[in-house]
C-alpha cells in the first residue's frame, strides 16, 4: 500500500476511534511516529473531509484551529 494511502488510513482510524472532536495538532501528534509532517497531515485531513469520510470545522479567532470528528458523531 502506498505511503499516502497508509497515512490516510491511519488518520481516518484515529478520528473514528476518538470519542470527541480532535484538533489538528492532536491528530498530528498521534501519527507523528509514522513519519508524517504537519503539511501532509493537514492535506490528508482536508482530502478526507472533501470525500465526506470525516467532518471538520475552522474555529477560533485569528489563525484559529481546525477540529475534526467522525462523520456520524452527532447523528
Buried (B, 14 or more C-beta within 10 A) or exposed (E): EEEEEEBBEBBBEBBBEBEEBBBBEBBBEBBEEEEBEEEBBBBBBBBBBEEEBBBBEEEEEEEEEBBBBBBEBEE
